[in-house]
């Protein structure tokens, strides 16, 4: 279950959004801090790395250890983890040594490190790996679906993709198989549809397991407000829920829509298009992330900055 490439793997998707003004990780002279949506630095660059905030906490790295700060930059959880993820429903996935567990926003272990791997909580459950098999735990750490799968996805819209042997199907939150394993690969549900792979081609199924869009694409992304990126003949466009191209295949790469725009690559440069496929922000970046809270992180060479939905820099590229 591969995800679309991102230019910096350490950047994590924002979790639940807060009502406070969003903060964005920035880097100045090799040190990381945070700026607000106006580009004003509110947490001075002082960390080795910093991640997006989630549930009023930002993961930061100091001396090869990760902890958490609040929106003033105060360290609330001392750097002590080998890895630290975003908070989802009050819990964050952390790695200590070779084991994974979950902490609350105070840094207290709610689920002790004991798993070989783990995914973030989603819809009250988190996938965990023990002895080369995946299952699911609840927020108390209780195993509610025994480790039995070769691979898993997080729950989305009440179902999760799981691999049994060489094929993928879907289970509900009780671990009951709802869609029998039959696919070569499978992704999360979004807007009632999930991407599945059969005979090297991708299509979509509904929650009954019936094909809603026949496998015909070389690769595919998630639906957002009725459109999904899809690749055919090595070019990306956007299809609707019937599988018809609304934006003809013409891009080298593409992501799902976020805040009305989708990032696309053309001739090794990234820009953003609207839902008609017209460029709202011309291709000019070496890489780009989705919009979050009105801003998108972009890369020029080794420099990182942020633009608004008009393509105007809010934080100029820096390193």
C-alpha positions in Angstrom: 0.0 0.0 0.0 2.3 2.7 -1.2 1.5 6.4 -0.8 2.3 9.2 -3.2 5.8 10.5 -2.8 6.6 13.5 -0.6 9.7 15.5 -0.7 10.5 15.2 3.0 9.3 12.0 4.6 9.6 13.5 8.1 6.8 15.9 7.5 3.6 14.4 9.0 0.0 15.1 7.9 -1.8 17.5 10.3 -4.1 15.7 12.8 -7.2 17.2 14.2 -7.2 21.0 13.6 -7.6 23.4 16.5 -9.5 26.6 16.7 -6.2 28.5 17.3 -4.2 30.1 14.5 -2.2 27.3 12.8 1.6 27.2 13.2 3.9 25.9 10.5 7.4 24.5 10.9 10.1 26.7 9.4 13.9 26.3 9.1 16.4 29.2 9.4 20.1 28.5 9.2 19.6 24.8 9.8 17.5 25.3 13.0 13.8 24.7 13.2 11.0 26.8 14.8 7.4 27.8 14.0 5.7 30.7 12.2 2.1 31.6 12.0 -0.1 31.9 8.9 1.1 35.5 8.4 4.7 34.4 8.3 5.6 35.8 11.7 8.0 33.7 13.7 6.4 32.8 17.0 8.8 30.0 18.1 12.4 30.9 17.5 14.4 28.4 15.5 16.2 26.3 18.0 15.4 22.6 17.2 17.1 20.1 15.0 13.8 19.4 13.4 10.2 20.3 13.9 6.9 18.8 12.7 3.4 20.2 12.1 1.3 20.8 15.1 -1.5 18.4 16.0 -3.9 18.8 19.0 -1.8 21.7 20.4 1.5 19.8 20.3 4.4 19.9 17.9 7.0 17.2 17.7 10.5 18.5 17.9 14.0 16.9 17.8 16.9 17.8 19.9 20.2 15.8 20.0 18.6 12.9 18.2 15.7 12.6 20.6 12.1 13.7 20.1 9.7 15.4 22.4 6.8 17.9 22.2 6.3 21.6 22.6 3.3 23.8 23.0 2.4 26.8 20.7 4.7 29.1 22.7 7.7 26.8 22.1 7.7 25.5 25.7 8.9 21.9 26.0 6.0 20.0 27.5 7.4 16.5 26.9 11.1 16.2 27.2 13.0 14.8 24.2 13.3 11.1 24.9 11.9 9.2 22.0 13.6 7.8 18.9 10.5 8.9 16.9 7.4 10.9 17.7 4.2 11.1 15.6 1.3 13.5 15.5 -1.6 13.2 18.0 -4.8 11.6 17.0 -7.6 11.5 19.5 -5.3 12.5 22.4 -2.6 9.8 21.7 0.6 9.9 19.7 2.6 7.0 18.3 6.2 7.0 19.6 9.2 4.8 19.2 11.6 3.9 22.1 14.4 1.7 21.0 13.0 -0.9 18.7 9.5 -0.8 20.2 6.4 1.3 19.6 3.8 2.6 22.0 1.5 5.5 22.6 1.7 8.6 24.9 -0.9 11.2 25.9 -0.4 14.9 25.5 1.5 15.0 28.8 4.0 12.5 27.5 2.7 9.7 29.7 2.6 6.2 28.3 -0.9 5.0 27.9 0.2 2.1 25.8 3.7 0.9 26.8 6.3 0.3 24.0 5.8 -3.3 23.1 5.0 -3.5 19.4 7.3 -4.1 16.4 5.5 -1.3 14.5 2.4 0.7 14.8 0.2 3.2 12.9 -1.7 6.2 14.1 -5.1 5.9 15.8 -8.0 6.3 13.4 -11.6 5.9 14.3 -10.6 4.7 17.8 -8.3 1.9 16.7 -4.6 1.7 15.8 -2.9 -1.0 13.8 0.0 -2.7 15.6 2.5 -5.3 14.5 3.6 -8.3 16.6 5.7 -11.2 15.4 5.3 -10.2 11.7 1.5 -10.0 12.0 -0.7 -6.9 12.2 -3.8 -6.4 14.3 -5.6 -3.5 16.1 -5.7 -2.1 19.6 -8.1 0.3 21.3 -7.0 3.4 23.2 -6.4 1.5 26.4 -3.9 -0.8 24.5 -6.2 -3.7 24.5 -5.9 -5.9 21.4 -9.4 -5.9 19.9 -8.5 -7.5 16.5 -5.8 -10.2 16.9 -2.6 -9.9 14.9 -3.3 -12.0 11.9 -2.7 -9.9 8.8 0.3 -9.5 6.6 -0.3 -5.8 6.1 -3.0 -3.3 7.1 -4.3 0.2 6.5 -5.8 2.5 9.2 -9.6 2.5 9.5 -11.5 5.0 7.3 -15.3 5.2 7.1 -15.6 2.1 9.3 -13.5 -0.2 7.2 -9.8 -1.0 6.9 -7.8 -2.7 4.1 -6.0 -5.8 5.3 -3.7 -8.2 3.5 -4.1 -12.0 4.0 -1.5 -13.9 2.1 -1.1 -12.2 -1.2 -4.5 -10.6 -1.5 -6.3 -7.6 0.2 -9.8 -7.2 1.5 -11.6 -5.1 4.1 -12.6 -5.7 7.7 -14.9 -3.7 10.1 -13.9 -2.6 13.6 -14.9 -6.0 15.0 -12.4 -7.7 12.7 -15.1 -9.2 10.6 -14.3 -9.5 6.9 -16.7 -7.3 5.0 -15.1 -7.5 1.6 -13.3 -10.8 0.9 -9.6 -10.7 0.1 -9.3 -10.7 -3.7 -7.3 -7.6 -4.7 -3.6 -7.3 -5.4 -3.5 -4.1 -3.3 -6.0 -1.8 -1.6 -6.2 1.7 -0.1 -8.4 3.6 2.3 -12.0 4.5 1.8 -12.7 8.1 0.9 -16.2 9.5 0.0 -17.5 5.9 0.0 -15.0 4.5 -2.5 -11.7 2.8 -2.1 -8.9 2.2 -4.6 -8.1 -1.4 -5.4 -5.7 -3.1 -7.7 -6.4 -6.0 -10.0 -4.0 -7.4 -12.6 -1.7 -4.4 -12.3 -4.5 -1.9 -12.8 -6.4 0.3 -10.3 -10.1 0.9 -9.9 -12.5 1.6 -7.1 -14.9 -0.4 -5.0 -17.9 0.7 -2.9 -18.5 -0.5 0.6 -20.3 -3.6 -0.6 -17.2 -4.7 -2.4 -18.7 -4.1 -5.9 -16.6 -2.4 -8.5 -17.8 1.2 -8.9 -15.0 2.0 -11.4 -13.4 -0.8 -13.3 -9.6 -1.3 -13.0 -8.1 0.8 -15.8 -5.6 3.1 -14.2 -1.9 2.7 -13.7 -2.0 4.5 -10.4 -4.6 6.4 -8.5 -5.3 8.7 -5.4 -8.1 9.4 -3.1 -11.4 11.1 -3.9 -11.8 14.6 -2.4 -15.1 16.4 -3.2 -15.8 14.1 -6.1 -12.4 14.1 -7.8 -9.4 11.7 -7.6 -6.0 11.9 -9.4 -5.5 9.0 -11.8 -2.7 8.0 -14.1 -3.1 6.5 -17.6 -0.4 6.1 -20.3 2.1 7.6 -17.8 0.1 10.8 -17.5 -2.0 12.0 -14.6 -5.4 13.7 -14.7 -8.5 13.7 -12.5 -11.6 11.5 -12.7 -15.0 11.8 -11.2 -16.9 9.0 -9.3 -18.0 7.4 -12.5 -14.3 7.1 -13.6 -14.5 9.7 -16.4 -11.7 12.1 -16.8 -12.8 15.6 -15.8 -9.2 16.9 -16.2 -7.5 15.1 -19.0 -4.2 13.2 -18.3 -1.4 15.7 -18.9 0.7 15.9 -15.8 3.8 13.9 -14.7 2.4 13.5 -11.2 -0.5 14.7 -9.1 -1.9 14.7 -5.6 -5.5 14.8 -4.3 -7.3 18.1 -3.9 -6.8 20.1 -0.7 -8.6 23.4 0.0 -9.7 23.6 -3.7 -6.3 23.1 -5.3 -4.3 20.0 -6.3 -0.5 19.9 -6.6 0.7 18.6 -10.0 4.1 18.1 -11.6 5.0 19.2 -15.1 8.5 19.0 -16.6 10.0 18.4 -13.2 8.3 21.5 -11.7 5.4 21.5 -9.3 2.4 23.9 -9.3 -1.3 23.9 -8.4 -4.4 23.5 -10.5 -8.1 24.1 -9.8 -10.9 21.6 -10.4 -11.0 22.4 -14.1 -7.3 21.6 -14.5 -6.3 25.3 -15.0 -3.1 26.3 -13.3 -3.8 28.7 -10.3 -0.2 28.6 -9.4 2.2 27.9 -12.2 4.8 25.1 -12.0 7.9 26.6 -10.5 8.8 24.5 -7.4 11.1 21.5 -7.1 8.5 19.9 -4.8 5.3 20.9 -3.0 2.9 19.6 -0.3 -0.9 19.9 -0.1 -2.5 23.0 1.3 -3.2 23.1 5.1 -4.9 25.9 6.8 -4.4 28.1 3.8 -0.7 27.5 3.2 1.3 25.0 1.3 5.0 24.1 1.9 7.1 24.3 -1.2 10.7 23.6 -2.0 13.2 25.4 -4.3 16.5 23.6 -4.4 17.2 22.8 -0.7 15.1 25.8 0.5 11.7 25.4 2.1 9.0 28.1 2.2 5.2 28.6 2.3 2.8 30.0 -0.2 -0.9 31.0 0.1 -3.6 29.9 -2.3 -2.7 32.8 -4.6 0.8 31.6 -4.9 2.2 34.5 -2.8 5.0 33.7 -0.4 4.1 34.0 3.2 7.4 32.6 4.4 10.2 33.0 1.8 12.3 29.9 1.1 15.1 29.4 3.6 17.4 26.7 4.8 
